[in-house]
Amino acid sequence: MLLFGLAQAVLSQIPDFHNMAWLSVFAAVMSFFYSFVGFGLGAAKVIENGVIKGGIGGIPLASPMQKVWRVAQSLGDIAFAYPYTLVLLEIEDTLRSPPAESITMKAASRASIAITTFFYLGCGCFGYAAFGDGTPGNLLTGFGEPYWLIDLANLCVVLHLLGG
């Protein structure tokens, strides 16, 4: 944690910070890479298992109140996983510019939400289908082999966070 904070402090000292669009692109590519790895390894694990673990009802619990509590926690996790929703209203508020920019921005927003949803649902569904009720919080930690691919995906996570 301290090393990450130190790296962020060093990176924040880069001069001409406004001309670093490449860093945003780099961070996005890293995000796509580790998402593809999680998606692909989850699908491969389901195929390897030959069976879908877990069920539509989720984790069996002792009481309905526990189930309601878990669902509420899950909704909070989903809301936290979509950081885009925090800035969506600000983005839409700026769309009062000329119509051509407004149309382009709305199309870009729709595309980004669709792509994000595809990856979140794909990783979540394949992860649950692969591991069932034992799905780890960090999907990449559930896979053992291939180590090099898991290590590369974890490196991409770190680089993505540093780029943010």
NUMIVO-165725 format. One record per residue: x, y, z of N, C-alpha, C, O in turn. Coordinates in pm, 1 decimal, m for minus. Each point is the difference from the previous one (the first is absolute). Layout:
residues N
- X, Y, Z, X, Y, Z, X, Y, Z, X, Y, Z;
...
***
This chain:
residues 164
- 82.9, m117.6, 0.0, m82.9, 117.6, 0.0, 88.2, 125.1, 0.0, m27.3, 96.9, m70.8;
- 132.8, m101.2, 151.2, 89.9, 115.2, 5.6, 72.5, 20.4, m132.6, 20.0, 113.3, m44.0;
- 19.1, m224.1, m19.4, 67.6, 10.9, m129.9, m93.4, 59.7, m105.4, 42.1, 80.8, m82.7;
- m168.9, m121.3, 86.6, m96.2, 54.8, m94.9, m17.8, 149.9, 22.8, m2.6, 77.4, m95.7;
- m9.5, m36.5, 221.4, m11.9, 142.7, 31.9, 122.0, 78.0, m43.2, m11.8, 111.2, m51.4;
- 129.7, m169.0, 72.2, 124.1, 64.2, m43.1, 3.7, 13.7, m152.2, 39.1, 104.3, m52.6;
- m79.9, m210.0, m17.5, m2.6, 5.6, m146.7, m97.4, 107.1, m48.6, 30.2, 72.0, m95.2;
- m146.8, m60.5, 159.4, m96.7, 103.2, m37.5, 56.6, 139.5, 23.9, m21.0, 90.4, m80.9;
- 92.6, m72.6, 191.5, 60.5, 130.2, 29.9, 105.1, 36.2, m103.8, 8.8, 115.5, m41.7;
- 70.7, m212.6, m0.2, 102.5, 24.7, m102.3, m65.7, 31.1, m134.0, 39.8, 94.4, m68.4;
- m140.4, m173.4, 30.5, m66.4, 22.1, m128.8, m73.9, 133.5, m4.7, m14.2, 58.5, m107.4;
- m32.5, m10.2, 220.3, m71.7, 127.8, 0.6, 92.4, 119.0, m23.8, m47.5, 111.4, m22.0;
- 177.5, m133.1, 26.0, 96.6, 107.9, m21.9, 38.7, 15.5, m147.3, 81.8, 85.6, m33.5;
- m139.0, m166.7, m53.5, 33.1, 6.3, m142.2, m43.3, 135.0, m55.7, m115.4, 39.6, 16.9;
- 207.3, 32.3, m83.6, m37.7, 129.7, m57.6, m91.1, m17.8, m122.0, m3.6, m106.5, m61.5;
- m68.4, 211.3, 28.6, m90.4, 0.7, m115.6, m101.2, m114.7, 8.7, m17.9, m76.9, m94.3;
- m45.9, 68.3, 207.7, m92.0, m108.8, 30.0, m120.5, m1.7, m94.0, m61.9, m104.8, m18.5;
- 27.8, 219.2, m41.1, m118.2, 8.2, m85.5, 20.7, m65.5, m135.9, m97.5, m27.3, m70.0;
- 220.3, 1.7, 31.6, 27.7, m64.2, m128.7, 34.9, m146.8, 17.8, 87.8, m52.5, m68.5;
- m156.0, m12.7, 159.6, 29.2, m140.2, 26.6, m119.1, m89.3, m33.6, m33.3, m90.2, 76.9;
- m30.2, 114.4, m189.8, m112.9, m82.7, m41.0, 43.4, m144.7, m19.9, m79.8, m92.2, 17.4;
- 205.0, 72.6, m53.6, 51.5, m135.3, m19.6, m9.0, m81.9, 128.4, m16.5, m121.9, m6.5;
- 26.8, 185.4, 122.3, m6.6, m72.1, 126.8, m139.8, m56.7, 22.6, m14.9, m111.2, 50.6;
- m86.1, 186.9, m87.6, m137.2, m47.4, 12.0, m24.6, m117.8, m93.7, m65.0, m97.4, 37.9;
- 116.7, 106.3, m159.2, m13.2, m109.9, m96.3, 73.2, m123.6, 52.2, m51.5, m111.5, m8.1;
- 171.7, 132.1, 61.6, 79.0, m110.1, 55.0, m75.6, m69.1, 113.7, m6.0, m122.8, 4.8;
- m51.6, 201.2, 86.6, m75.2, m56.5, 112.4, m122.4, m76.5, m50.1, m34.0, m104.8, 55.0;
- m32.2, 155.8, m158.2, m116.4, m69.1, m55.7, 39.8, m132.6, m64.0, m71.0, m99.6, 14.3;
- 183.6, 97.7, m84.5, 48.5, m124.4, m61.5, 31.8, m102.7, 108.7, m31.0, m118.2, m15.2;
- 92.3, 162.5, 124.0, 30.3, m91.0, 111.6, m129.5, m56.9, 58.3, m7.1, m118.5, 32.5;
- m94.4, 202.8, m19.5, m128.7, m44.2, 52.3, m63.3, m104.4, m91.4, m50.6, m102.0, 47.0;
- 53.6, 127.7, m177.1, m53.4, m97.6, m95.0, 75.3, m131.6, 9.4, m61.0, m106.8, m5.1;
- 193.0, 113.1, 18.7, 79.3, m122.2, 2.6, m36.0, m87.1, 119.9, m28.8, m118.7, m16.1;
- 30.1, 176.9, 136.8, m28.3, m86.0, 115.2, m146.0, m43.0, 3.5, m31.6, m104.4, 57.0;
- m58.1, 182.2, m116.6, m139.4, m42.4, m9.1, m15.1, m117.2, m95.9, m72.4, m95.3, 28.9;
- 140.6, 102.0, m143.2, m2.0, m111.8, m94.4, 57.4, m126.2, 64.1, m52.2, m109.4, m21.3;
- 158.3, 123.6, 99.0, 61.1, m115.7, 65.8, m99.2, m63.3, 97.5, m19.3, m121.6, m2.3;
- m43.7, 202.0, 87.8, m98.5, m52.5, 93.9, m118.1, m64.0, m70.2, m47.1, m106.5, 40.1;
- m0.3, 171.3, m144.7, m111.8, m51.1, m79.5, 37.4, m133.6, m63.5, m74.3, m97.7, 9.6;
- 191.0, 95.0, m74.6, 44.3, m121.2, m70.1, 30.6, m115.1, 93.6, m38.1, m113.8, m27.7;
- 106.7, 141.3, 139.2, 31.3, m107.0, 94.7, m126.1, m53.5, 67.0, m9.3, m119.4, 28.3;
- m87.7, 206.9, m2.8, m127.0, m45.4, 56.3, m72.7, m92.6, m95.8, m50.2, m104.9, 40.3;
- 44.5, 143.7, m167.2, m64.8, m84.4, m100.8, 74.4, m132.3, m15.4, m62.4, m105.6, m10.6;
- 195.8, 111.0, 9.5, 79.7, m122.5, m13.5, m21.1, m92.9, 119.4, m5.2, m121.9, m16.5;
- m7.0, 178.2, 135.7, m21.2, m80.8, 121.1, m136.2, m68.4, m4.2, m12.6, m115.3, 41.3;
- m89.4, 185.2, m90.5, m133.1, m60.3, m12.9, 6.2, m116.4, m98.4, m57.3, m105.9, 25.4;
- 126.3, 125.0, m136.9, 13.8, m107.0, m99.2, 78.8, m116.4, 59.2, m35.6, m116.0, m20.6;
- 143.0, 146.7, 94.5, 82.3, m103.9, 63.4, m80.4, m79.0, 103.1, 10.2, m122.6, 5.6;
- m90.3, 192.0, 76.1, m81.8, m67.0, 101.6, m107.4, m87.4, m63.4, m35.3, m104.9, 54.0;
- m16.3, 147.9, m168.0, m106.8, m73.3, m65.4, m135.2, 18.3, 67.0, m98.4, m62.6, m39.2;
- 93.9, 148.4, 140.2, m124.0, 24.9, 72.1, 1.7, 145.0, 49.0, 105.6, 56.8, 28.1;
- m224.2, 0.6, m18.8, m11.4, 135.7, 53.3, m20.3, m10.9, 150.4, m99.5, m55.7, 46.6;
- 195.4, 109.6, 29.2, m10.9, m2.1, 146.1, m87.8, 116.5, 43.7, m14.5, 98.5, m72.4;
- m42.9, m110.3, 189.6, m88.0, 106.0, 47.1, m137.8, m15.2, m61.1, m21.0, m83.1, m88.3;
- m70.6, 161.8, 134.4, m135.8, m8.7, m50.3, m63.6, 136.9, m9.9, 56.9, 99.8, 44.1;
- m174.0, m96.0, m101.9, m69.3, 126.3, m20.3, m43.0, 61.4, 133.7, m17.0, 121.5, 9.9;
- m0.3, m204.8, 91.8, m41.9, 49.2, 131.1, 113.4, 55.6, 83.5, m23.8, 60.0, 104.8;
- 148.0, m79.1, m150.0, 114.0, 51.6, 74.6, 38.2, m88.3, 116.5, m27.2, m120.1, m0.2;
- 90.0, 179.5, 99.3, 49.3, m73.1, 116.3, m117.6, m39.0, 89.6, m80.2, 85.8, 36.9;
- 68.9, m215.2, m1.3, m107.9, m38.6, 92.3, 28.2, 55.2, 140.2, 108.2, m20.2, 55.1;
- m205.9, 89.2, 0.9, 15.7, 61.1, 132.1, m109.4, m49.3, 94.0, m101.0, m55.4, m43.2;
- 123.3, 76.9, 172.9, m90.9, m51.6, 102.2, m135.0, 71.0, 1.3, m103.3, m63.8, 20.3;
- 103.2, 194.8, m41.7, m126.9, 72.4, 11.3, m19.6, 94.1, m118.7, 96.5, 41.6, m63.9;
- m221.8, m8.8, 35.4, m27.2, 95.5, m107.4, 61.0, 137.7, 27.0, 36.4, 70.6, m94.0;
- m25.0, m31.7, 221.3, 57.9, 129.8, 33.3, 147.3, 5.4, m38.6, 48.5, 103.2, m46.5;
- 23.3, m214.6, 65.7, 139.8, m5.5, m43.0, 10.0, 15.7, m151.5, 91.2, 65.3, m50.7;
- m185.7, m125.7, m20.8, m1.4, 10.4, m146.5, m23.3, 144.9, m42.1, 67.0, 49.6, m90.6;
- m161.2, 18.3, 155.4, m27.4, 141.0, m30.2, 124.4, 84.1, 27.3, 33.9, 88.2, m78.9;
- 33.5, m114.8, 189.1, 120.4, 75.2, 35.3, 108.7, m21.7, m104.6, 65.9, 95.9, m40.3;
- m45.6, m219.9, m4.7, 101.4, m29.2, m102.4, m33.8, 68.3, m132.6, 88.9, 50.6, m68.4;
- m216.2, m49.3, 32.5, m41.4, 67.1, m123.6, 27.8, 149.4, 10.5, 48.1, 60.7, m95.6;
- m77.8, m0.8, 210.6, 26.2, 142.8, 19.2, 149.9, 29.0, m9.1, 40.2, 100.0, m59.5;
- 42.2, m186.4, 118.0, 144.9, 16.7, m10.3, 45.7, m11.6, m145.1, 86.6, 75.1, m44.9;
- m145.1, m168.9, m27.4, 36.4, m19.2, m140.5, m34.1, 122.2, m83.5, 78.0, 40.3, m86.3;
- m193.3, 18.6, 111.5, m37.6, 120.6, m74.0, 97.7, 113.6, 28.2, 33.3, 77.3, m89.9;
- 12.4, m67.2, 213.9, 101.8, 99.9, 33.9, 130.9, m26.4, m72.4, 65.0, 93.0, m47.6;
- m26.2, m220.0, 39.1, 122.6, m35.8, m72.5, m11.4, 35.6, m147.8, 94.4, 51.5, m60.0;
- m210.2, m79.5, 2.3, m20.9, 31.6, m141.8, 5.8, 150.8, m21.8, 62.5, 46.7, m95.2;
- m127.0, 29.1, 182.4, 2.3, 146.1, m13.3, 141.6, 53.9, 14.5, 38.3, 93.3, m70.7;
- 40.0, m151.0, 161.6, 138.1, 44.3, 20.1, 87.9, m37.5, m118.8, 95.9, 70.7, m31.2;
- m128.2, m181.7, m35.3, 80.2, m46.1, m113.5, m20.2, 86.7, m123.9, 82.8, m3.0, m91.1;
- m189.3, 78.8, 86.2, m28.4, 87.3, m113.5, 36.9, 144.1, 34.9, m89.8, 80.5, 24.5;
- 216.9, m45.4, m21.2, 37.1, 137.4, 35.7, m47.1, 100.9, m104.6, m6.6, 120.0, 26.8;
- m25.4, m169.0, m144.0, m46.0, 87.2, m107.6, m129.0, 71.7, 38.9, m24.3, 112.5, m43.6;
- m57.6, m176.9, 125.0, m127.8, 61.0, 36.7, 18.5, 127.9, 79.7, m87.7, 86.4, m0.3;
- 200.2, m73.3, 68.3, 24.4, 121.0, 78.3, 22.5, 122.3, m88.3, m34.3, 111.7, 38.6;
- 91.2, m132.3, m156.1, 29.4, 112.9, m88.0, m98.7, 11.7, m116.1, 5.0, 96.7, m76.0;
- m94.6, m194.8, 61.9, m93.7, 2.3, m112.6, m87.1, 125.3, 1.0, m21.7, 60.7, m104.9;
- m27.9, m21.5, 220.6, m84.3, 119.7, 6.6, 78.3, 125.4, m36.2, m52.6, 89.4, m66.2;
- 178.0, m82.6, 109.5, 83.3, 115.0, m36.2, 25.1, 3.4, m150.4, m1.7, 106.8, m61.4;
- 24.7, m222.8, 2.7, 23.5, m6.5, m144.5, m125.4, 43.6, m74.4, 7.1, 80.9, m92.5;
- m122.2, m134.7, 132.9, m124.1, 36.5, m67.7, m34.4, 147.2, 20.8, m64.7, 60.8, m85.3;
- 106.5, m3.7, 195.7, m24.1, 141.5, 25.4, 78.5, 87.6, m97.8, m44.0, 109.9, m33.8;
- 158.7, m157.4, m11.1, 81.6, 76.7, m94.6, m45.9, m18.9, m144.3, 56.2, 61.0, m91.0;
- m156.8, m144.0, 69.0, m44.3, m28.6, m136.2, m93.2, 106.2, m56.4, m67.9, m24.8, m99.6;
- 63.3, 139.4, 159.5, m82.6, 108.3, m52.9, 75.5, 79.7, m105.6, m43.5, 107.7, m40.9;
- 155.0, m160.8, m2.1, 79.0, 64.4, m104.9, m66.2, m24.7, m135.7, m108.9, m57.2, m5.0;
- 171.6, 98.6, m104.3, m60.6, m19.4, m131.9, m44.2, m144.6, m23.0, 61.8, m92.7, 52.4;
- m168.0, 73.2, m130.2, m58.3, m133.4, m17.6, 98.5, m107.5, m47.9, m10.5, m114.9, 42.8;
- 103.6, 148.5, m128.5, 92.3, m101.9, m50.5, 83.1, m59.2, 114.3, 20.2, m121.3, 5.7;
- 27.4, 205.9, 84.2, 77.9, m48.4, 114.4, m88.5, m80.1, 94.6, 42.7, m101.7, 54.8;
- m164.6, 147.2, m36.0, m92.6, m67.4, 89.8, m31.2, m141.1, m49.6, m0.7, m95.1, 78.1;
- m24.7, 82.3, m206.8, m31.4, m130.7, m58.6, 119.7, m93.4, 11.7, m15.3, m117.0, 35.2;
- 133.6, 168.1, m64.4, 121.6, m81.0, 8.6, 24.4, m45.7, 143.1, 33.0, m116.3, 23.5;
- m48.9, 206.5, 71.0, 25.7, m33.9, 140.0, m101.0, m100.9, 52.0, 36.6, m91.2, 74.2;
- m162.8, 106.0, m111.6, m101.0, m96.8, 43.1, 28.3, m137.6, m58.2, m16.3, m100.8, 68.7;
- 58.4, 95.4, m194.3, 33.6, m128.7, m61.5, 120.8, m63.1, 69.0, 2.2, m120.8, 23.9;
- 97.5, 202.3, 7.8, 118.5, m51.0, 69.9, m37.3, m49.7, 139.4, 51.1, m102.7, 44.9;
- m139.3, 174.4, 23.6, m43.4, m42.6, 133.5, m74.1, m132.6, m6.5, 24.2, m88.9, 81.7;
- m114.4, 75.0, m178.2, m73.6, m125.5, m15.1, 93.3, m116.3, m30.7, m14.3, m108.7, 55.9;
- 109.6, 132.4, m145.0, 94.9, m106.0, m35.6, 84.5, m40.7, 120.3, 22.3, m118.9, 22.5;
- 24.3, 215.9, 54.2, 84.2, m33.4, 115.6, m79.2, m74.2, 107.0, 53.0, m91.3, 63.2;
- m177.8, 128.5, m41.8, m83.0, m71.7, 97.5, m25.9, m142.8, m47.7, 4.5, m93.5, 80.0;
- m31.4, 75.7, m208.5, m24.7, m134.2, m53.9, 123.6, m88.8, 12.2, m11.0, m116.5, 38.3;
- 127.4, 170.2, m70.4, 123.8, m78.5, 8.6, 30.7, m35.5, 144.6, 36.3, m113.9, 29.5;
- m50.3, 209.8, 60.5, 24.8, m25.3, 142.1, m95.2, m106.2, 53.4, 41.9, m90.8, 71.9;
- m168.9, 101.6, m106.6, m98.9, m97.7, 44.7, 32.4, m138.4, m53.5, m11.9, m98.4, 72.9;
- 52.5, 89.0, m198.9, 37.5, m128.4, m59.7, 111.8, m66.2, 79.9, m8.4, m118.5, 32.3;
- 112.8, 194.6, m0.4, 112.3, m57.5, 73.9, m38.6, m35.6, 143.0, 36.3, m107.3, 48.3;
- m109.2, 195.0, 20.6, m39.4, m28.9, 138.1, m88.3, m124.4, 6.2, 22.2, m88.5, 82.7;
- m121.5, 82.2, m169.8, m87.7, m117.0, 0.4, 74.2, m125.9, m43.7, m19.1, m106.9, 58.0;
- 103.3, 119.2, m160.0, 75.4, m116.9, m47.2, 92.5, m55.0, 106.0, 0.5, m120.4, 25.7;
- 78.3, 207.4, 36.4, 92.5, m45.0, 105.3, m77.0, m52.7, 120.5, 37.4, m102.2, 57.4;
- m143.5, 170.4, m19.1, m78.9, m43.8, 115.2, m69.8, m132.5, m24.1, 3.9, m88.7, 85.3;
- m67.3, 74.6, m200.3, m73.7, m123.5, m29.3, 94.1, m118.1, m21.6, m23.2, m108.2, 53.9;
- 128.8, 127.8, m132.1, 94.2, m110.2, m20.9, 75.1, m33.3, 128.8, 29.2, m116.7, 25.8;
- 2.1, 216.9, 54.3, 65.5, m26.4, 128.0, m88.3, m81.6, 92.1, 46.8, m94.6, 63.4;
- m174.6, 130.2, m55.2, m92.3, m74.7, 85.8, m26.5, m138.6, m56.9, m11.2, m97.0, 75.0;
- 1.0, 87.2, m207.2, m20.9, m131.0, m61.7, 121.4, m90.3, 19.7, m14.4, m121.9, 9.7;
- 133.5, 180.3, m3.7, 122.3, m79.0, 15.7, 22.8, m43.0, 144.3, 42.5, m113.0, 24.1;
- m69.7, 200.8, 72.8, 34.7, m28.0, 139.5, m120.4, m18.0, 92.2, 15.2, m46.7, 112.9;
- m133.9, 83.1, m159.4, m119.0, m14.6, 83.0, 4.4, 89.8, 121.7, 41.4, 115.7, m7.9;
- m84.9, m170.5, 121.8, m5.6, 78.2, 123.7, 138.2, 34.7, 53.2, 12.7, 87.0, 86.2;
- 91.2, m153.7, m136.3, 137.0, 26.6, 44.0, 72.4, 101.2, m86.2, 123.0, 5.4, 1.6;
- m196.2, 74.6, m76.6, 62.5, 99.8, m86.8, 76.4, 101.5, 84.6, m56.4, 59.5, 91.8;
- 185.6, m39.4, m122.9, 77.7, 96.6, 79.1, m40.6, 143.8, m32.6, m54.0, 27.8, m107.0;
- 80.6, 61.6, 199.8, m29.7, 141.8, m21.9, 79.7, 56.7, m115.4, m51.2, 81.1, m77.1;
- 175.8, m122.9, 64.3, 84.3, 36.5, m113.8, 3.4, m121.1, m91.3, 65.3, m99.5, 31.4;
- m134.2, 106.6, m143.0, m16.6, m115.0, m88.5, 132.4, m61.8, m42.1, 9.7, m122.1, m12.6;
- 91.9, 203.6, m9.2, 128.3, m52.3, m47.1, 66.7, m91.7, 102.3, 79.8, m85.7, m38.0;
- m110.5, 101.7, 166.8, 62.3, m85.6, 101.5, m57.4, m141.1, 0.4, 57.7, m89.4, 61.9;
- m168.9, 67.9, m128.7, m61.0, m132.5, m3.1, 65.5, m95.5, m97.8, m20.1, m121.1, 9.2;
- 96.6, 172.5, m100.9, 62.3, m83.8, m101.9, 142.8, m32.8, 40.2, 71.1, 85.2, 53.2;
- m29.0, m208.7, m78.5, 136.9, m39.5, 31.1, 90.6, 10.3, m121.0, 102.8, 67.6, 4.2;
- m139.5, m132.5, m108.7, 80.6, m2.7, m122.0, m70.5, 82.5, m106.4, m122.0, 13.5, 9.2;
- 184.6, 39.6, m103.7, 143.6, 20.6, m18.0, 48.9, 117.5, 85.3, m55.5, 109.8, m5.1;
- 158.8, m135.0, 82.2, 52.2, 101.2, 92.5, 45.4, 126.6, m71.7, m22.6, 111.0, 48.2;
- 86.8, m128.2, m163.6, 52.6, 116.5, m71.4, m113.2, 93.4, m42.3, 15.5, 122.1, 2.8;
- m129.4, m179.7, m41.9, m112.4, 82.6, m44.2, m64.5, 71.8, 118.9, m38.1, 116.6, m10.8;
- 26.1, m185.7, 122.8, m55.1, 62.2, 120.8, 91.5, 113.4, 46.1, m46.8, 108.2, 35.2;
- 178.9, m134.5, m35.8, 95.9, 103.9, 40.3, m6.2, 120.5, m93.1, 5.8, 114.4, 45.0;
- m17.6, m140.6, m175.1, m9.3, 108.8, m97.3, m128.7, 80.7, 20.9, 1.3, 122.9, m7.4;
- m111.3, m192.4, 33.3, m127.0, 69.6, 25.0, 8.5, 84.2, 127.3, m50.3, 112.3, 3.1;
- 113.2, m165.1, 101.4, 16.2, 77.4, 123.8, 90.4, 120.8, m21.0, m23.5, 105.9, 58.2;
- 126.8, m120.8, m141.0, 84.9, 114.2, m34.5, m82.2, 106.2, m73.2, 16.9, 119.6, 23.7;
- m105.3, m163.8, m112.0, m86.4, 94.4, m71.7, m93.9, 73.3, 95.9, m30.5, 117.5, m20.7;
- m15.4, m186.6, 125.5, m83.9, 65.9, 100.9, 78.4, 112.3, 67.1, m51.1, 110.7, 16.4;
- 176.0, m139.7, 22.4, 83.6, 101.4, 65.8, 25.7, 117.0, m94.3, m10.9, 115.8, 40.4;
- 45.0, m145.3, m166.0, 26.4, 107.0, m96.8, m125.5, 82.4, m27.6, 7.7, 121.5, m18.2;
- m122.8, m187.9, 15.2, m126.5, 71.2, m18.9, m24.1, 96.8, 116.4, m39.6, 114.6, m21.2;
- 63.5, m160.8, 142.2, m20.7, 85.9, 116.9, 99.9, 114.7, 3.8, m35.3, 111.3, 38.9;
- 158.8, m136.9, m78.6, 98.8, 108.1, m4.6, m37.1, 103.2, m106.3, 23.0, 119.5, 18.3;
- m80.1, m165.7, m128.9, m42.2, 91.4, m106.3, m119.3, 84.6, 39.2, m23.7, 105.5, m58.7;
- m51.3, m151.0, 157.5, m118.5, 73.3, 45.5, 40.9, 116.0, 84.6, m85.3, 74.5, 48.2;
***
